[in-house]
Amino acid sequence: MRAAILTISTSKSSGEGEDESGPALVEFATSVGVESAELDLIPDEQDLIEERLRHFCDEVACDLVLTTGGTGMAPGDVTPEAIRAVIEREAPGIPEAMRLASREHTPNWMLSRGVAGIRGNTLIVSFPGSPRSIAQAGEAIRDALPHALALLAGERTGHS
């Protein structure tokens, strides 16, 4: 199974500092048994985010697309809107679990607007922009992702 990693950061894409979140998501993808196919860094622009998501889902045919960044409440944070524009079905339990996992680490846990959903056979999951938050939120969904990906691939799985 293959994954694409998309860092969404206007500042990092313009050269202000190093992207640490993308590599953290690559590490997370590897930990759930998914090979990283592509790693991209783009500014927080809705049209561009939508284009990259469609590319990874429809052209590259990734099983999983993980995004990082753009899930806050700032006016320029448009990742959730871009994801909702390209998915066919939402998977609300994934971001709910991720937010709950953040609860013990930050009083602002409920401000995350992260989303997850399905386009074709691809699962798209948005993560916060901080590497530390990626680890915390990822831990909450790590065990369920292989099962979700197997279901999307049409594999028969046992339900536990």
C-alpha positions in Angstrom: 0.0 0.0 0.0 1.2 3.5 -0.8 0.8 6.9 0.8 1.2 10.4 -0.2 2.2 13.0 2.3 1.2 16.6 1.8 2.5 19.4 4.0 0.3 22.5 3.8 2.2 25.6 5.0 2.4 29.0 3.3 5.5 29.9 5.4 7.4 26.6 4.9 6.6 26.5 1.2 8.1 30.0 0.8 11.3 28.9 2.5 10.7 30.1 6.0 12.2 27.2 8.0 12.4 23.5 7.4 9.3 21.2 7.1 9.4 18.9 10.0 5.8 17.8 9.8 6.1 16.0 6.4 8.9 13.8 7.6 6.9 13.1 10.8 4.0 11.9 8.7 6.3 9.7 6.6 7.5 8.1 9.8 3.9 7.6 10.9 2.9 6.1 7.5 5.8 3.6 7.7 4.7 2.7 11.2 1.3 1.5 9.9 2.9 -0.5 7.1 2.3 2.0 4.3 5.1 2.9 1.9 5.5 6.6 1.2 5.0 7.3 -2.5 5.3 11.1 -2.7 6.1 13.9 -0.3 4.9 17.4 -1.3 5.0 20.9 0.3 2.5 23.6 -0.8 1.0 26.8 0.4 -2.4 26.9 2.2 -4.4 27.7 -1.0 -7.6 25.8 -1.4 -7.5 25.3 -5.2 -3.9 24.0 -5.0 -4.7 21.7 -2.1 -7.7 20.3 -4.0 -5.5 19.8 -7.1 -2.8 17.9 -5.2 -5.4 15.7 -3.4 -7.0 14.8 -6.7 -3.6 14.0 -8.2 -2.7 11.7 -5.4 -6.1 9.9 -5.4 -6.9 9.8 -9.1 -3.6 9.8 -10.9 -1.1 8.3 -8.4 -3.8 6.0 -7.0 -2.4 6.2 -3.4 -4.3 4.1 -0.8 -3.7 6.8 1.8 -3.1 10.6 1.7 -2.0 12.3 4.9 -2.0 16.0 5.1 -0.4 18.2 7.8 -1.2 21.8 8.5 -4.0 24.2 7.7 -6.6 22.7 10.1 -6.7 25.6 12.6 -9.1 28.6 12.8 -6.9 31.2 11.2 -8.5 32.8 8.1 -5.9 31.2 5.9 -6.5 27.7 7.2 -8.5 26.1 4.4 -7.3 22.4 4.4 -10.7 21.1 5.8 -12.6 22.9 3.1 -10.3 21.6 0.4 -10.6 18.0 1.6 -14.4 18.2 1.9 -14.4 19.5 -1.7 -12.7 16.3 -3.0 -14.0 13.5 -0.8 -17.1 11.5 -1.6 -17.7 10.2 1.9 -16.5 11.5 5.3 -15.0 9.3 8.0 -15.8 11.4 11.1 -14.6 9.0 13.7 -11.0 9.4 12.6 -10.6 13.1 13.4 -12.8 12.7 16.5 -10.3 10.2 17.9 -7.4 12.4 16.9 -8.9 15.4 18.7 -9.7 13.4 21.8 -6.1 12.1 21.9 -4.9 15.8 21.9 -7.1 16.6 24.9 -4.6 15.6 27.5 -1.8 17.6 25.8 -3.4 21.0 25.0 -6.4 23.0 26.2 -7.0 24.0 22.6 -7.7 20.4 21.4 -11.2 21.2 20.4 -10.1 24.0 18.0 -8.7 21.5 15.5 -10.9 21.4 12.3 -9.2 18.2 11.0 -11.3 16.0 8.7 -11.0 12.6 7.1 -12.8 11.1 4.2 -12.8 8.8 1.2 -12.3 9.5 -2.5 -12.6 6.4 -4.6 -10.4 3.8 -2.8 -8.2 6.4 -1.1 -8.5 7.5 2.5 -7.5 11.1 3.2 -6.7 12.1 6.8 -5.7 15.6 7.9 -3.2 16.0 10.8 -2.3 19.1 12.8 0.8 21.0 11.7 3.1 20.2 14.6 5.3 17.1 14.6 4.5 16.5 18.3 0.8 16.7 17.6 1.2 14.3 14.7 2.6 11.7 17.0 -0.1 12.2 19.6 -3.0 12.2 17.1 -1.5 9.4 15.1 -1.3 7.1 18.1 -5.1 7.3 18.4 -5.7 6.0 14.9 -2.6 3.8 14.3 -4.3 0.5 14.9 -7.5 1.2 12.9 -5.8 2.5 9.7 -4.7 -0.9 8.3 -8.2 -2.3 8.7 -9.7 0.8 7.0 -7.2 0.6 4.2 -7.9 -3.2 3.7 -11.7 -2.5 3.5 -11.1 0.3 0.9 -9.0 -2.1 -1.1 -11.9 -4.6 -1.2 -10.2 -7.2 1.1 -12.3 -9.4 3.2 -11.5 -8.7 6.8 -12.6 -10.1 10.1 -14.5 -7.6 12.3 -13.3 -7.6 15.9 
